[in-house]
Amino acid sequence: MISIVDDDLAVREMLVSLTRSLGYDAFGFASAEEFLASDDFERFTCAITDIHMPGMSGFELQQRLQTRKCSLPVIMITARTESDFETKALSGGAIGFLRKPLDIEMLVGFIEKALRA
């Protein structure tokens, strides 16, 4: 099961649809808080999360997962252009980083890498 965490409904629905078309189960969350509060949080095998969201950011979500000693592979996405975001995401443990608009082939590669991890 892949979790999609993005406050943008259109992006979230597109990513859920894409991952399902690849044969994976996927579930969308409108916020990091909603994802962390999920009753079935432990059954996820990969998380794709936006970095910039109201409330908890994708970076904060990544830190919370580490605090919980959760080894869930994380793929970070953003529409922001700050040059240090990629370095911060990858040094924080993300398995992949993409800017929007997303390169679908790269995303699929990151998903496959995450599921092998």
C-alpha positions as CSV (number, residue, x, y, z in Angstrom):
1,M,0.0,0.0,0.0
2,I,1.4,3.4,-1.0
3,S,0.3,6.5,0.8
4,I,0.0,9.8,-1.1
5,V,0.2,12.9,1.1
6,D,-0.6,16.1,-0.7
7,D,-3.0,19.0,0.2
8,D,-3.7,19.6,-3.5
9,L,-6.7,17.4,-4.4
10,A,-5.9,17.2,-8.1
11,V,-2.3,16.1,-7.5
12,R,-3.3,13.6,-4.8
13,E,-6.0,12.0,-7.0
14,M,-3.6,11.9,-10.0
15,L,-1.0,10.1,-7.9
16,V,-3.4,7.7,-6.4
17,S,-4.8,6.9,-9.9
18,L,-1.2,6.5,-11.3
19,T,0.0,4.2,-8.6
20,R,-3.2,2.1,-8.9
21,S,-2.7,1.9,-12.7
22,L,0.7,0.4,-12.0
23,G,-0.9,-2.4,-9.9
24,Y,-0.3,-1.0,-6.5
25,D,-2.8,-0.2,-3.8
26,A,-2.8,3.5,-2.9
27,F,-4.6,5.7,-0.5
28,G,-4.6,9.6,-0.4
29,F,-4.3,11.9,2.6
30,A,-4.9,15.6,2.5
31,S,-2.3,16.3,5.2
32,A,0.6,14.8,7.1
33,E,-1.5,14.9,10.3
34,E,-4.2,12.9,8.6
35,F,-1.7,10.3,7.5
36,L,-0.1,10.0,10.9
37,A,-3.5,9.6,12.5
38,S,-4.4,6.8,10.2
39,D,-5.5,3.6,12.0
40,D,-3.7,1.4,9.4
41,F,-0.5,3.5,9.3
42,E,1.8,0.5,9.7
43,R,0.5,-1.3,6.6
44,F,2.0,1.3,4.2
45,T,5.1,0.3,2.3
46,C,6.0,3.7,0.8
47,A,4.9,7.3,1.2
48,I,4.9,10.0,-1.5
49,T,4.6,13.4,0.2
50,D,4.5,17.0,-0.8
51,I,7.0,19.2,1.0
52,H,5.0,22.4,1.4
53,M,1.5,21.8,3.0
54,P,-0.5,23.7,5.5
55,G,0.2,22.5,9.0
56,M,2.9,19.9,9.1
57,S,5.4,20.0,6.2
58,G,6.7,17.0,4.3
59,F,10.1,17.5,6.1
60,E,8.3,17.5,9.5
61,L,6.4,14.3,8.5
62,Q,9.8,12.7,7.6
63,Q,11.1,13.6,11.0
64,R,8.0,12.2,12.8
65,L,8.4,8.9,11.0
66,Q,12.0,8.7,12.1
67,T,11.0,9.6,15.6
68,R,8.6,6.7,15.6
69,K,11.4,4.5,14.3
70,C,9.4,3.9,11.2
71,S,11.6,2.8,8.2
72,L,8.9,3.7,5.7
73,P,10.6,4.8,2.4
74,V,9.6,8.4,1.6
75,I,9.5,10.1,-1.8
76,M,9.4,13.9,-1.5
77,I,7.7,16.1,-4.2
78,T,7.4,19.9,-4.4
79,A,6.4,22.7,-6.7
80,R,8.8,25.0,-4.8
81,T,12.1,26.1,-6.4
82,E,14.4,26.5,-3.4
83,S,17.7,24.9,-4.3
84,D,18.4,23.4,-0.9
85,F,15.1,21.3,-0.8
86,E,16.6,18.3,-2.7
87,T,19.7,18.2,-0.4
88,K,17.5,18.5,2.7
89,A,15.1,15.8,1.6
90,L,17.8,13.3,0.6
91,S,20.0,14.0,3.6
92,G,16.9,13.6,5.8
93,G,16.5,10.0,4.5
94,A,14.1,10.4,1.5
95,I,14.6,7.7,-1.1
96,G,13.7,10.2,-3.9
97,F,13.0,13.8,-4.7
98,L,11.0,15.3,-7.6
99,R,9.8,18.8,-8.6
100,K,6.4,19.4,-10.0
101,P,5.4,18.9,-12.8
102,L,6.5,15.4,-12.0
103,D,8.6,13.2,-14.3
104,I,6.4,10.1,-14.2
105,E,9.2,7.7,-15.3
106,M,11.4,9.0,-12.5
107,L,8.5,8.7,-10.0
108,V,7.9,5.1,-11.1
109,G,11.6,4.4,-10.6
110,F,11.5,5.8,-7.1
111,I,8.4,3.8,-6.2
112,E,10.1,0.6,-7.5
113,K,13.3,1.5,-5.5
114,A,11.2,2.1,-2.4
115,L,9.4,-1.2,-2.6
116,R,12.7,-3.1,-3.0
117,A,14.1,-1.4,0.1
